[in-house]
Amino acid sequence: MSIFNKAQQDLAEHLGDEKIVLSKWKDWKWQMSKCIKSVDDFEQLLGIEFEPEYREKIEQTVDTFPLSITPYYLSLINTDDYANDPVFRQAFPVPEELQVLDHDMADPLAEDQDSPAPGITHRYPDRVLFHISNICSMYCRHCTRKRKVGDQDTVPGREEIEAGLEYIRNNPVVRDVLLSGGDPLMLSDDHLDWILTELDQIEHVQVVRLGTRMPVVLPYRITDDLVAVLKKHHPIWVNTHFNHPREMTTSSKEAVRKLADAGIPLGNQSVLLAGVNDCPRIMKALVHKLVANRVRPYYLYQCDLSEGLNHFRTPVGKGIEIMESLRGHTSGFSVPTYVVDAPGGGGKIPLNPNYLVSLSTNKVVLRNYEGVITTYKEPDRYEQHFCDRKCDACDLQLQLDDAEECRAIGIEKLLADHDQTISLTPEDNERMGRRAL
């Protein structure tokens, strides 16, 4: 019997009616109503019994950082070795979360300090983070926003969302809006549709991104109705958050398939977590599963300095080791960018193995993934054409606008089998003029 079926049957036994459970299992709202939020329920459903002293410490952790696991995600835990299971480690609280070190911060990325309007974090010049929900279907133990986890009193209302939208309207530099939370897919389809419609009407907003972990922890949220709503608002991008190959289940594959089939580009942002995915083989298996399901590995994050995450952190060297195992050893589009989100709001800083060995005036020395040392000869002389580097006063014709397909109709005639045109002739062609005489 699979773990998945056992979890369903255990839950059915717990609720007293197996038929009801099996018929409701793929209803995301039912899943939300049955989230496991107590240690008692967790033990009963998985047949696990913690030592009394350890259990008391877990309860103390839950008092500070709440517990919430969807029945679906709970069903993925390998109960034969739960302590080392990557799903368990991401979902279940441990006493180490209460260890706050000197360098730990409640808001390590200074998101609140960089917030010029309700729900808005404006750190980079041309894009903003828009917090439209503070709740999630599951509380990830490694969340960088643990300060907001489960804070039902600060779920943004319509007035707060309007204030964030007004900030975006009044700042023409904003061309990219990332909807985040919490999880924005905790909102109803109608509410999400309203926000996306408002953003569509802001002329300078060119792209909207949506960050969600639903395909991982509650894939049944990706309904046909939700996909139809998202499809109305292209261009929209979705970034999800798979951390381990075991999370790419049949249900998760179906969720990302629906999104990809709707023409939505998909990316993935993993966090490097000790005891979960800090292994080159695990990360390679993960990125291969992602691209096989049309999800592009986007970022690999070094774990943030949020309070309660110290037990998840690895040295930066571990991330570099993983990048060494990917670059050159698998397809380039399978390799994420390894970043540290700088404490204090400095933004994402990419980190890579050092492939530049040395450089001189007109030559660079490089090494490849195999350790091969090679050189690249640079031009002896280089002058940038047309540019005096005075961008603030530039009056050059840079031709940045889209090219007009002015010749497409004529060329199309020549290519089409249904049209008998065999050549395109200028109006004042002298030769054609002579034929008319």
N, C-alpha and C positions, 0 to 999 in steps of 0.2 A: 504493500500500500504506500502510495507517495505521501510525502510530508504535506503537500497541498490538500489532498483528500482527507488526510487525518485531521488537519486543522479545521476543515469544514465540518467534519463529523463531530469533533470535540465541541466546536462552537454550537452545532445543532443540539447536541446533548445538553450543553449548558443552558440553551434557551428553551429546550423542551419540545421542539418540533423540527425535525430534520428536513421535512419537505419544504417548510416555509423558508428555512435558511438557504437551501439549495436553489430555490426559485428566486431568491432575493440577492444572491451572492454578487451578481454583476450589476446591481443597482447601486450607483455611487452614493446616493443619498442614504440608502440603507446602511452601507458600509460606514458612512460618517456617524450615523446614529448608534452604531455598535462599536465605536472606537474603544480600545482597551485603555483605560485611564487609571487603573489601580493595580498595585502589585498583586493583590488577591486574585483578580481576574486573570492576570498574566500567568500566575502559577497554576491556576485551575485549568486554563485552556491548554497549556503546553505540558502539563504534568510535571512541572518543576517545583521543587521545594527548597527555598534558600535557608541557610542556617539563621537562627533567630537573631544573632548579633549582627550579621551582615544585612539581614532584612531590615533591621532598624535603621542602619546607615542609608540604605536605599530609600526608605521612607523620608528620611531627612533631606535627601537630594531632591525627591519629588516635591517636597514643600517649597523648595526654591526654584527648581526648574521642572515644570510639570511634565507628566508622562501622557503621551497619546500615540497609539499605534493603530493603523487600520487593520481589520481582520485579514485583508489580503496580504499586507506586508508581514504580519505576524505569521502567516502560513508558510512563509519562505524560510523560517528559522529551522536550522538543523538541530533538533533537540538532543541528538546523540552527542553533540559536542558544542552546545550552545555558547559556552564562554568564549570560544574562538571563532564563532560564526560571524561573518562580516555583516550580516543583516542584524543580528542581535546587537552587535557592538554599536551600530549606528542608531538603533531604536530604543535600547533599554538603558535607564540611568544607572550610573555607578558612583560610589562615594567620591572618587577622584574629581568629580565635577565641582565639589565644594572646596577644592584646594585652589585658592587664589594667590598667585605669585606676585612679586613686586612689579613685574613688567606687564601683568595682565590688565586689560582695560574693559570697561563695560561697552564702550563705543570705540574700538581700536581704529576704525577707518574714518572717524570724525564725521560721520554722516549727518549727525544732528547739528554740528557746527557749520557744515556746508549746506544748510537748509535755509534758503531765502524765502520760502513760502511753505505752507502746510503740505506735507507729503513729498516735497521736492528736495532732492539732493543734486546740486549743480556743481560738479567738480571739474569736468572737462569742458572745453570751450563750447563745443557744438552739440552737446547731448546732456540729457538729464535723466536721473533715476526718479521714477514716480511711484511712491509707495501707495498702493490702492487697497491693500489688505494686510492686516497684521496677524492673521490666523492661517494655520496650515492643516492639512489632513493628518499629518504626522509631525511630531516634534523631533527633528533630527538632533542627536546629541552633540553634533559638531557645529551647530548653527552659529554663524558669526553675529546674529542679532538675537542672542539668547535673552538680552535685556527686554525684548518685546514679546517673547514667546508666550502665547496664551493670554495676552493682555486684551481681554474682551472689551475693556472700557475705552480703548483707543482705536477700535475698528473705524476707519475713516467713513464719516457720513457724507451725504450728498453735498452738503455745504463745504466741507473740507476738500472734497474732490473738485468742486467748482473753483475753489481758491487755487488749487494746483494747476488746473486748466487755464485759469486767467494768467498765471505767471508765464505759462508756455506761450499763450497768445501775445503777451506783451514783450516777449524776448525773441526777436526774429533770428537770433544766432542759433536757436535750438532747431536742429534739423532731424534729430534722432531722439526718440523717447522710449525708455526701457520701463515697462510696467513690471513692478516687483512687489514684494511683501515681506513677510508672509508669502502666501501663494495667491496670485491674482485669480486663479481658476477656482478659488473658494467662493468667488462671487457668482451670482446667478447669471445665466446666459443673457438675460435682458439688461442687467446692470452693466455687464462687460460690454455689451453691444452699444449701450449709451455712451460709455467712455470712449470707445473706439470711434464712434460716429463723431463725437465732439473733436477728437484729434484729427479725423479726416478733413474736417472743415477748417483747420488751421493751415494756411497755404504754405508756410515755411517748414512744416513738419513733413519730411520726405519719407521717413521710415519709422515703424513702430516695432519694438521688440517685446517679447513676453517671456519672463523667466518663471519656470514652473517645475516642480518635482512630481507632478501628478502621474506622468507616464511611468514613473518608478514605483511610487508608493500607493497609488490608487488609479491604475490605468483605465478603470471603467468610467472615470470622469470624462474621458475623451469620447464623448458621444457624437452621433451623427449630427445632432442639433447644434452642439458646440462647434463642431468643425464647419458647419454651414454659416454660423455667425462669424467665425474667424475669416472664412473665405471671402466674405463680403468686403473685407477691409485691407486687401492687398495694397502696397507691399507690407506684409507682416511676417516677422521672423520669430521662431520659438526656440529658446534655449532650455534644455532640460539638464538633469543632474544625476547621471548614473555614476556610481563610484566603484562598482564591482561587477564582474561578468555574471554572477548569479542573479543579479537584478534584471537581466534581460530575459524575461520569461515569455511564454507564448502570449500572455495578455499584454505585456509591455510592447512586444513586437507589433501586435495588432493596433495598439494606440498610436505608435509612431508611424505605422503604415497609413492610418487614416489621415494623419496630418500631412505626411509627405505626398500622398495622392491628391490632397487638396492644393498642392502647389506651394506649400509652406516650407521654406528652407529651415532645416533643423540643425542645431548645434548642441554640444554637450560641454558642461563645465564640471569637471571632477575636482574634488579636494583630496590632497595627499594626506592619508590618515594612517597613523601607526596601527598595526594589527588588522587593518582592513585591506589596503591596496598598496602598501609600501614594498612592492616587489616588482621587478621588471617583467616577469612572466605574467603576473596578474594584469598589469597595465597593458601589456601587448595584447593579451586575450580580450580585454575590455575594448580597446580601440578597434580591434578587428570585428568584434560583434557590432559595435556602433556603426561602422561604415557599411557593413553587410546589411544594415537596416536603414541606410540612407541618413544617418546622423553623423555630422562632421565633428570630430573632436576639436573643441575650440580652446578651452583653457584647462590647464592643470594648476590648481592653486596650492601654494604653500599655506598650511593651516594658519589662520589668523591668531592674533594675540588676545582673543576674547577671553573673558573670565570663564574658567571651567573647562578649557580645552587643552590644557598642558599635556594630558595623557595621550592626546591624539597627535601631538606635534612630532615631526621628524627633523633631522638636520637638513639644511638646504642641499648638502652633498648627496642625500638620498634621492632628491628630485633630479639632480644632475645625472646621477647614475642611471635613473630611469630614462632620461632623455637620451643618454648615450646608447641605450638599448633599443631606442626607437628610430632615431634619425639614421637613415641609410639601411637600417635593418627591416624596414617596412615602407609602404607607400608614403610619400610625402604628405598627402592629404589625410593620412591617419595619425599624424603627429600633432598633438596639441602644443600650444605655447605655454611654457612653464613660467608662472609669474608669482611674485610676492606683491600682495596689495599693501602698499607701504603704510605703516602705522602713522597716524596723524593726518591722514587724508592725502597722502602723496600720490595715490593712484597706483595702477598696476605697473610693475617693473619687470620686464621679461628677463629671464635667466637662461643661459644656454651654455653647454660645454664650449671651451675656447677652441674654435677652429682656425682663428687667425694666430699664426705662430709668430710672425714678425712682419715688418714692412720698412721700406726705404722710400726714396724719392720717386722711383718709377717701377717698383716691383713689390709685390706682397708674397709672403710665404704662408701657405695654407696646409692644413692636414684634413684628411677625410675620415669617415667613420671607421675605416680599417686601420688607420694610423699611417696611411700613405702621405708623405710630405711632397708638396708640389708648389710651383710658383705660378703667378699670374702677372704678365707683363702689362703695365699700365702705359697710357700714351705719354710720349715725351713732352707733348705740348697739348694743352686743352684750354680752349676759350669757349665759354658758354655763349651760344648764339642768341642774339636779340635781347639779352637780359643785362641790366645794369644793377640788379639786386636791390632796387629801390621800389619794393612792392607797394608801399603806401602811395606812391605817385605814378604808378605804372599806367601808361596809356597805349601799350602794345596791343595788337590784335592777336589775342592768344587762341582764338577759335575754340572756346570752351563749350559753346552750345552744341546741341545735337546736330549732326549733319542732316539736311533735308534730303529725302529720297526722291529728288527731282527727276531722276532719269528712270525710276523704277517702272513707270507705266510703259515707256517705250521698250526697255529691255525685256519686260515681261511679255510683250507682244512677240518678240523674236524667239523667246523660249517656248511659248505656248504652242501646242500642236493644233489647237482649235482656231488659231489666228493665221491667216495666210500671208501676213506681212513678212517680207524677207530682208528689208533694209530700212534704215532710218535716214532720211534725207533732209538737210537744212532747207528752210523755206526759200532762200535766195540763191539756190544752187544754179550756176550758169548753165551747166550741162542740161539740167531738166528744162531750163528756159528755152534752150535751142530746140528741144524735142517738141515744144509746143508750137513752134513756127511752122 
